Amino acid sequence: MKKIILWILLLGFVSANAQDTLSVLQYNLLNYGNYTSYCTSNNNKYTTKDNYIKTIIHYIKPDIFSVNEISGSKSIHFHLLNEALNTDGIDYFSMAPSISDPDEYLVNMLYYNHNKLGLADHQIAQSYVRDVDVYKLYYKSTSLAVGDTTFLYCVVAHLKAGSDYGNQRTVMARNTMTYIGSHHPDENYLLMGDFNLYSDREGAFQQFVDNSNVSIRFHDPAKMIGDWHNNADFSMVHSQSTHTSSNGCASTGGMDDRFDFILISNNIKNNLKKVAYLDGSYQVVGQDGKHFNRALTDSPQNTSVPASVLNALYNNSDHLPVNLKLLVNGPVGVPQYAQSAFDRIEFINPVKGNELKIHLQLLSDTRVKIELYSLLGKRMLRFTRSSLRKGDNQFSINVSDLPRGMYVIRFTDGNGLSQSRKLVKR
C-alpha cells in the first residue's frame, strides 16, 4: 500500500513539473490520391508526392498532422500513413479512423504521434458542402495511469473555395461554431484548415473570431488580421499559391493569399487548461516574405528552409503548410518554458539489454543532466553531458546494473528546466 501511495505521489510530482511541446502541422495536400480531369496521374501522382511529404515531415517533425484535399478512400489514407509518414526510422504516427463517405470527393484527415497522444473521439461538426471534422485527442501524461490527462480538440475544416462563395463559407463556419458551442465549449480547441478566405471581414472569419458566443471565440496566433488578398503587408502569412506557371493541376498567381490557418481557443491563448500556445512559434513553412506575387522558387533565393524542403513544398502542393507549437501539461509560465533547450526527447521504451539509446533534438547548445528514479523516489542513475550541440544528439547510457522494473527518467537542461518520462526496463 505504501508503494502505491508513493507511486501516486511521484506521478503527481512528475506531472506538476513535466513540460512537453507539441508541434502541429496543417496542410492542403492538393488532391492527394484523387485524380480529376486536371490533376492527373501525370502531373499529380500521389506516389510521387510521397517523397515530397516525407521530406517535409522529417523537417518539421509534427506531433499532429491535419490535412485537407485527400481522397475519401481509406486505402489512400493508409498509404499516406505507411509510405510518407512512418518511414525512415519514424514509426510513431497513427491515423484517425475515417467516418466520411468513402466515395466522397475530398475529405480531411488527421495523423498523430501515438507516443504522446491518443484519440478519444471523432465527430462531424457539420456536412454542408463538406464535412468539418472534430478530433478529440488526449495527452499521454505521466499521470495518465491515475486518471489525469489533458484534452485537445482539433477542428479541421476545408471551406468552400472561390470569391463568389463567401455565403457558403459563412454557413459552414456558423454551423461549426454552433457545434462547438453545444459540445464541450470550455475546452482546448484548435481550428485549422484551408479556409479560402480573402479578408478578415468575411462572414466566416467573423464567425470564428467575433462570434456572438464570446466563450468560444478563436484567436489568430500570428496576429495578422486584415485584407490578406494581394496585400504585400501580409506576405509572411500568405500560403497560396506556390506557383506562377501551371503544371495543369496547381493553381497559379504566386504567393498572394492567406488561405491556410491554425486558430487557437481562449483556453489555449491564456493557458487555462494545461495547453498554451508557444509565443512566436506560428509559421507558414517555406514563406520568407520575399516572394509576394512570385513562385516559391523564384529569385531571390528562399533560404527559410533547406533546399530539399523548398523543392518538396513547391512540387507537392500549391499551398504551404502552417505550423505552430503548443506547451502541454505544465503550470509554468510560457516565458520560462520558452527557455527550455529540449525540442524533442526520444528513447526506446521499454529498454531491452544493457544500453538505453537516447535521441535529443535541442533548440540551443546546452548541458544536459539525465536522472533515473525508482517508484520509491530513489535516484538509481545520474548521467551528465557537459556540452551538447543545437540540433540532433544521439548517445547511449549503460544501464546493465539497473534492475528490471518501472522508473521515471528526468532530463534537465543547463537552465534547470526539466522534462520527465516513464521508462520500463525488461
SEBA-134357 format. One line per field, with one value per residue (C-alpha): x, y, z; residue in three letters; residue number from 0. Coordinates in nm, 3 decimals. Layout:
# SEBA-134357
east	X,...
north	Y,...
up	Z,...
r	ALA,...
k	NUM,...
# end
This chain:
# SEBA-134357
east	0.000,0.286,0.444,0.117,0.084,0.446,0.397,0.091,0.281,0.571,0.337,0.192,0.541,0.631,0.302,0.344,0.692,0.685,0.686,0.633,0.584,0.355,0.429,0.114,0.114,-0.184,-0.153,-0.366,-0.217,-0.374,-0.584,-0.370,-0.485,-0.774,-0.749,-0.952,-0.957,-0.684,-0.499,-0.394,-0.151,0.089,0.101,-0.010,0.075,0.034,0.319,0.549,0.413,0.504,0.871,0.788,0.564,0.823,1.085,0.852,0.751,1.110,1.194,0.900,0.855,0.491,0.306,-0.028,-0.066,-0.403,-0.467,-0.718,-0.771,-0.706,-0.912,-1.201,-1.054,-0.933,-0.660,-0.522,-0.531,-0.329,-0.094,-0.006,0.049,0.275,0.457,0.508,0.479,0.601,0.922,1.300,1.301,0.973,0.713,0.501,0.224,-0.130,-0.431,-0.776,-1.048,-1.243,-1.615,-1.684,-1.842,-1.556,-1.684,-1.664,-1.466,-1.221,-1.201,-0.998,-0.772,-0.564,-0.247,-0.087,0.215,0.079,0.376,0.240,-0.127,-0.429,-0.755,-1.058,-1.329,-1.403,-1.721,-1.854,-1.946,-2.131,-2.167,-2.290,-2.071,-1.800,-1.757,-1.587,-1.417,-1.366,-1.089,-1.063,-0.707,-0.578,-0.224,-0.043,0.087,0.292,-0.014,-0.247,-0.241,-0.421,-0.678,-0.520,-0.492,-0.536,-0.770,-0.714,-0.984,-0.867,-1.140,-1.032,-1.219,-1.191,-1.427,-1.574,-1.329,-1.393,-1.456,-1.824,-1.888,-1.843,-2.200,-2.140,-1.822,-2.020,-2.282,-2.012,-1.843,-2.168,-2.262,-1.917,-1.931,-2.282,-2.149,-1.858,-2.092,-2.309,-2.034,-1.774,-1.719,-1.486,-1.200,-0.873,-0.954,-0.752,-0.945,-0.736,-0.758,-0.785,-1.047,-1.022,-1.067,-0.970,-1.023,-1.087,-1.415,-1.563,-1.858,-1.687,-1.388,-1.612,-1.799,-1.468,-1.313,-1.612,-1.881,-2.186,-2.095,-1.793,-1.676,-1.598,-1.423,-1.095,-0.776,-0.514,-0.177,0.003,-0.179,-0.207,-0.564,-0.672,-0.730,-0.489,-0.560,-0.295,-0.160,0.219,0.175,0.072,0.345,0.469,0.134,0.049,0.014,-0.111,-0.006,0.341,0.325,0.310,0.302,0.071,0.154,-0.217,-0.305,-0.163,-0.326,-0.117,-0.086,0.211,0.215,-0.070,-0.340,-0.374,-0.598,-0.447,-0.488,-0.446,-0.654,-0.643,-0.920,-0.926,-0.817,-0.504,-0.435,-0.446,-0.310,-0.624,-0.629,-0.269,-0.224,-0.067,0.049,0.426,0.452,0.624,0.608,0.343,0.493,0.393,0.656,0.873,0.739,1.023,0.812,1.014,0.802,0.489,0.316,0.608,0.658,0.813,1.129,1.171,1.453,1.558,1.673,1.444,1.661,1.388,1.407,1.667,1.670,1.532,1.234,1.173,1.168,0.925,0.692,0.687,0.624,0.379,0.104,0.001,-0.045,0.216,0.163,0.110,0.295,0.282,0.387,0.189,0.313,0.143,0.088,0.284,0.179,0.498,0.465,0.528,0.835,1.006,0.922,1.036,1.393,1.397,1.654,1.451,1.264,1.221,1.319,1.313,1.433,1.346,1.093,1.084,1.462,1.592,1.953,2.221,2.202,1.950,1.968,1.864,1.792,1.768,1.667,1.793,1.699,2.034,2.373,2.334,2.446,2.209,2.162,1.973,1.847,1.654,1.436,1.271,0.900,1.000,1.181,1.534,1.778,1.919,2.137,2.280,2.438,2.566,2.670,2.850,2.814,2.558,2.511,2.198,2.017,2.031,2.224,2.235,2.412,2.375,2.376,2.489,2.201,2.336,2.323,1.965,1.715,1.409,1.110,0.943,1.123,1.090,1.360,1.418,1.603,1.731,1.892,2.152,1.884,1.748,1.429,1.319,1.106,1.014,0.901,0.814,1.067,1.045,1.342,1.277
north	0.000,0.238,0.174,0.258,0.583,0.677,0.595,0.819,1.096,1.055,1.072,1.389,1.533,1.448,1.582,1.908,1.963,1.788,2.006,1.897,2.051,1.950,2.052,2.099,2.099,2.178,2.118,2.115,1.823,1.919,1.622,1.355,1.023,1.193,1.218,1.467,1.597,1.846,1.676,1.351,1.064,1.254,1.589,1.495,1.129,1.054,0.803,1.079,1.317,1.067,1.161,1.532,1.485,1.261,1.536,1.795,1.566,1.479,1.851,1.971,1.654,1.725,1.552,1.645,1.647,1.755,1.755,1.875,1.751,1.381,1.116,0.965,0.618,0.450,0.274,0.617,0.723,0.416,0.470,0.819,0.678,0.394,0.543,0.908,0.934,0.613,0.592,0.611,0.543,0.715,0.468,0.670,0.804,0.674,0.768,0.874,0.648,0.797,0.846,1.019,0.853,0.662,0.778,1.143,1.358,1.506,1.472,1.582,1.351,1.365,1.178,1.198,1.088,0.797,0.814,1.146,1.144,0.918,0.963,0.978,1.065,1.174,1.357,1.555,1.912,1.986,1.847,2.140,2.146,1.943,1.772,1.963,1.706,1.731,1.512,1.482,1.397,1.326,1.384,1.079,1.246,1.064,1.075,0.916,0.594,0.771,0.932,1.273,1.394,1.694,1.706,1.888,1.924,1.967,2.106,2.052,2.241,2.296,2.582,2.633,2.790,3.087,3.459,3.406,3.156,3.368,3.297,2.922,2.965,3.165,2.892,2.628,2.844,2.920,2.551,2.464,2.726,2.616,2.264,2.383,2.595,2.296,2.032,2.086,2.458,2.512,2.302,2.344,2.391,2.433,2.542,2.457,2.409,2.570,2.841,3.004,3.348,3.674,3.912,3.918,4.096,3.783,3.637,3.304,3.460,3.683,3.372,3.235,3.540,3.760,3.503,3.615,3.343,3.515,3.200,3.013,3.284,3.193,3.396,3.437,3.346,3.521,3.846,3.926,4.045,4.239,4.221,3.941,3.903,4.055,4.265,4.269,4.371,4.011,3.837,3.639,3.461,3.411,3.037,3.017,2.989,2.843,2.863,3.132,2.889,2.589,2.224,2.171,2.088,2.353,2.696,2.991,3.356,3.345,3.398,3.643,3.472,3.364,3.061,2.830,2.883,2.743,2.944,2.892,2.900,3.129,2.846,2.788,3.159,3.213,2.872,2.794,2.415,2.288,2.374,2.701,2.848,2.893,3.260,3.328,2.967,3.026,2.996,2.937,2.680,2.799,3.156,3.407,3.718,3.795,3.620,3.831,3.750,3.522,3.149,2.994,2.905,3.238,3.477,3.599,3.265,3.139,3.027,2.997,2.617,2.376,2.349,1.994,2.109,2.409,2.179,1.945,2.231,2.365,2.033,1.878,2.140,2.491,2.559,2.596,2.418,2.609,2.511,2.612,2.468,2.409,2.376,2.093,1.963,2.217,2.507,2.701,3.027,3.048,3.274,3.028,2.728,2.904,2.895,2.515,2.363,2.047,2.034,1.654,1.365,1.011,0.677,0.312,0.212,-0.050,-0.084,-0.428,-0.518,-0.305,0.018,0.300,0.474,0.839,1.091,1.457,1.738,2.060,2.419,2.550,2.438,2.319,2.097,1.803,1.602,1.270,1.102,0.778,0.738,0.428,0.429,0.497,0.815,0.677,0.803,0.500,0.664,1.004,1.089,1.426,1.554,1.885,2.027,1.904,2.096,2.251,2.004,1.624,1.445,1.067,0.868,0.563,0.510,0.185,0.051,-0.301,-0.255,-0.129,-0.393,-0.473,-0.257,0.081,0.412,0.784,0.939,1.312,1.534,1.872,2.137,2.397,2.641,2.389,2.320,1.956,1.711,1.370,1.043,0.692,0.421,0.043,-0.195,-0.555
up	0.000,0.086,-0.254,-0.432,-0.239,-0.311,-0.680,-0.698,-0.520,-0.761,-1.059,-0.914,-0.877,-1.235,-1.367,-1.178,-1.318,-1.656,-1.962,-2.317,-2.655,-2.939,-3.295,-3.506,-3.887,-4.111,-4.487,-4.801,-4.998,-5.336,-5.444,-5.281,-5.427,-5.607,-5.985,-6.185,-6.540,-6.445,-6.154,-6.316,-6.264,-6.490,-6.307,-5.953,-5.896,-5.527,-5.514,-5.641,-5.377,-5.102,-5.114,-5.100,-4.797,-4.633,-4.671,-4.514,-4.227,-4.141,-4.135,-3.920,-3.711,-3.625,-3.343,-3.500,-3.879,-4.018,-4.391,-4.646,-5.000,-4.954,-5.132,-4.938,-4.998,-4.678,-4.874,-4.969,-4.602,-4.506,-4.799,-4.675,-4.326,-4.435,-4.733,-4.634,-4.255,-4.088,-4.288,-4.244,-3.872,-3.784,-3.655,-3.413,-3.636,-3.601,-3.809,-3.703,-3.845,-4.133,-4.073,-4.404,-4.705,-4.875,-5.212,-5.107,-5.346,-5.094,-4.716,-4.415,-4.218,-3.900,-3.805,-3.462,-3.260,-3.056,-2.816,-2.694,-2.787,-2.805,-2.996,-2.767,-3.020,-3.377,-3.476,-3.769,-3.674,-3.998,-4.352,-4.560,-4.878,-4.698,-4.363,-4.082,-3.859,-3.482,-3.339,-2.960,-2.856,-2.508,-2.390,-2.254,-1.940,-1.679,-1.452,-1.706,-1.502,-1.218,-1.444,-1.505,-1.862,-2.088,-2.387,-2.715,-2.981,-3.341,-3.567,-3.928,-4.200,-4.573,-4.654,-5.000,-5.245,-5.471,-5.436,-5.519,-5.239,-4.929,-4.815,-4.825,-4.622,-4.367,-4.334,-4.285,-4.022,-3.841,-3.831,-3.694,-3.420,-3.323,-3.278,-3.063,-2.853,-2.774,-2.734,-2.460,-2.530,-2.234,-2.371,-2.561,-2.930,-3.247,-3.557,-3.860,-4.233,-4.573,-4.513,-4.860,-4.703,-4.870,-4.579,-4.205,-4.289,-4.444,-4.255,-4.199,-4.026,-3.816,-3.703,-3.580,-3.410,-3.322,-3.251,-3.056,-2.805,-2.651,-2.471,-2.793,-2.996,-3.163,-3.189,-3.460,-3.303,-3.591,-3.505,-3.877,-3.920,-4.229,-4.605,-4.688,-5.061,-5.286,-4.999,-4.952,-4.586,-4.516,-4.716,-4.416,-4.377,-4.746,-4.808,-5.168,-5.449,-5.463,-5.845,-6.113,-6.405,-6.413,-6.449,-6.519,-6.158,-5.927,-5.911,-6.022,-5.928,-5.693,-5.317,-5.255,-5.045,-4.684,-4.720,-4.456,-4.082,-3.734,-3.485,-3.109,-2.848,-2.548,-2.317,-2.524,-2.567,-2.190,-2.077,-1.876,-1.917,-1.933,-2.301,-2.417,-2.746,-2.760,-2.844,-3.175,-3.298,-3.571,-3.917,-4.275,-4.366,-4.655,-4.650,-4.632,-4.703,-5.015,-5.277,-5.296,-5.627,-5.712,-5.719,-5.412,-5.603,-5.788,-5.705,-5.459,-5.323,-5.049,-4.757,-4.494,-4.525,-4.667,-5.046,-5.039,-4.830,-5.056,-5.360,-5.183,-5.086,-5.441,-5.610,-5.364,-5.349,-5.444,-5.069,-4.796,-4.463,-4.139,-3.821,-3.455,-3.121,-2.804,-2.448,-2.262,-1.910,-1.707,-1.488,-1.554,-1.744,-2.115,-2.091,-1.854,-2.071,-2.383,-2.245,-2.237,-2.470,-2.537,-2.868,-2.873,-2.645,-2.781,-2.646,-2.698,-2.434,-2.288,-2.265,-2.356,-2.293,-2.134,-2.331,-2.315,-2.652,-2.640,-2.915,-2.816,-3.052,-2.891,-2.962,-2.834,-2.709,-2.352,-2.066,-2.009,-1.690,-1.702,-1.384,-1.326,-1.019,-0.876,-0.792,-0.430,-0.536,-0.501,-0.760,-0.940,-1.204,-1.289,-1.622,-1.744,-2.084,-2.030,-2.382,-2.633,-2.956,-3.101,-3.327,-3.323,-3.048,-3.008,-2.739,-2.516,-2.139,-1.980,-1.770,-1.716,-1.336,-1.342,-1.221,-1.426,-1.345,-1.396,-1.345,-1.403,-1.620,-1.588,-1.837,-1.716,-1.937,-1.847,-1.731,-1.481,-1.680,-1.672,-1.863,-1.722,-1.880,-1.765,-1.852,-1.829,-1.827,-1.917
r	MET,LYS,LYS,ILE,ILE,LEU,TRP,ILE,LEU,LEU,LEU,GLY,PHE,VAL,SER,ALA,ASN,ALA,GLN,ASP,THR,LEU,SER,VAL,LEU,GLN,TYR,ASN,LEU,LEU,ASN,TYR,GLY,ASN,TYR,THR,SER,TYR,CYS,THR,SER,ASN,ASN,ASN,LYS,TYR,THR,THR,LYS,ASP,ASN,TYR,ILE,LYS,THR,ILE,ILE,HIS,TYR,ILE,LYS,PRO,ASP,ILE,PHE,SER,VAL,ASN,GLU,ILE,SER,GLY,SER,LYS,SER,ILE,HIS,PHE,HIS,LEU,LEU,ASN,GLU,ALA,LEU,ASN,THR,ASP,GLY,ILE,ASP,TYR,PHE,SER,MET,ALA,PRO,SER,ILE,SER,ASP,PRO,ASP,GLU,TYR,LEU,VAL,ASN,MET,LEU,TYR,TYR,ASN,HIS,ASN,LYS,LEU,GLY,LEU,ALA,ASP,HIS,GLN,ILE,ALA,GLN,SER,TYR,VAL,ARG,ASP,VAL,ASP,VAL,TYR,LYS,LEU,TYR,TYR,LYS,SER,THR,SER,LEU,ALA,VAL,GLY,ASP,THR,THR,PHE,LEU,TYR,CYS,VAL,VAL,ALA,HIS,LEU,LYS,ALA,GLY,SER,ASP,TYR,GLY,ASN,GLN,ARG,THR,VAL,MET,ALA,ARG,ASN,THR,MET,THR,TYR,ILE,GLY,SER,HIS,HIS,PRO,ASP,GLU,ASN,TYR,LEU,LEU,MET,GLY,ASP,PHE,ASN,LEU,TYR,SER,ASP,ARG,GLU,GLY,ALA,PHE,GLN,GLN,PHE,VAL,ASP,ASN,SER,ASN,VAL,SER,ILE,ARG,PHE,HIS,ASP,PRO,ALA,LYS,MET,ILE,GLY,ASP,TRP,HIS,ASN,ASN,ALA,ASP,PHE,SER,MET,VAL,HIS,SER,GLN,SER,THR,HIS,THR,SER,SER,ASN,GLY,CYS,ALA,SER,THR,GLY,GLY,MET,ASP,ASP,ARG,PHE,ASP,PHE,ILE,LEU,ILE,SER,ASN,ASN,ILE,LYS,ASN,ASN,LEU,LYS,LYS,VAL,ALA,TYR,LEU,ASP,GLY,SER,TYR,GLN,VAL,VAL,GLY,GLN,ASP,GLY,LYS,HIS,PHE,ASN,ARG,ALA,LEU,THR,ASP,SER,PRO,GLN,ASN,THR,SER,VAL,PRO,ALA,SER,VAL,LEU,ASN,ALA,LEU,TYR,ASN,ASN,SER,ASP,HIS,LEU,PRO,VAL,ASN,LEU,LYS,LEU,LEU,VAL,ASN,GLY,PRO,VAL,GLY,VAL,PRO,GLN,TYR,ALA,GLN,SER,ALA,PHE,ASP,ARG,ILE,GLU,PHE,ILE,ASN,PRO,VAL,LYS,GLY,ASN,GLU,LEU,LYS,ILE,HIS,LEU,GLN,LEU,LEU,SER,ASP,THR,ARG,VAL,LYS,ILE,GLU,LEU,TYR,SER,LEU,LEU,GLY,LYS,ARG,MET,LEU,ARG,PHE,THR,ARG,SER,SER,LEU,ARG,LYS,GLY,ASP,ASN,GLN,PHE,SER,ILE,ASN,VAL,SER,ASP,LEU,PRO,ARG,GLY,MET,TYR,VAL,ILE,ARG,PHE,THR,ASP,GLY,ASN,GLY,LEU,SER,GLN,SER,ARG,LYS,LEU,VAL,LYS,ARG
k	0,1,2,3,4,5,6,7,8,9,10,11,12,13,14,15,16,17,18,19,20,21,22,23,24,25,26,27,28,29,30,31,32,33,34,35,36,37,38,39,40,41,42,43,44,45,46,47,48,49,50,51,52,53,54,55,56,57,58,59,60,61,62,63,64,65,66,67,68,69,70,71,72,73,74,75,76,77,78,79,80,81,82,83,84,85,86,87,88,89,90,91,92,93,94,95,96,97,98,99,100,101,102,103,104,105,106,107,108,109,110,111,112,113,114,115,116,117,118,119,120,121,122,123,124,125,126,127,128,129,130,131,132,133,134,135,136,137,138,139,140,141,142,143,144,145,146,147,148,149,150,151,152,153,154,155,156,157,158,159,160,161,162,163,164,165,166,167,168,169,170,171,172,173,174,175,176,177,178,179,180,181,182,183,184,185,186,187,188,189,190,191,192,193,194,195,196,197,198,199,200,201,202,203,204,205,206,207,208,209,210,211,212,213,214,215,216,217,218,219,220,221,222,223,224,225,226,227,228,229,230,231,232,233,234,235,236,237,238,239,240,241,242,243,244,245,246,247,248,249,250,251,252,253,254,255,256,257,258,259,260,261,262,263,264,265,266,267,268,269,270,271,272,273,274,275,276,277,278,279,280,281,282,283,284,285,286,287,288,289,290,291,292,293,294,295,296,297,298,299,300,301,302,303,304,305,306,307,308,309,310,311,312,313,314,315,316,317,318,319,320,321,322,323,324,325,326,327,328,329,330,331,332,333,334,335,336,337,338,339,340,341,342,343,344,345,346,347,348,349,350,351,352,353,354,355,356,357,358,359,360,361,362,363,364,365,366,367,368,369,370,371,372,373,374,375,376,377,378,379,380,381,382,383,384,385,386,387,388,389,390,391,392,393,394,395,396,397,398,399,400,401,402,403,404,405,406,407,408,409,410,411,412,413,414,415,416,417,418,419,420,421,422,423,424,425
# end
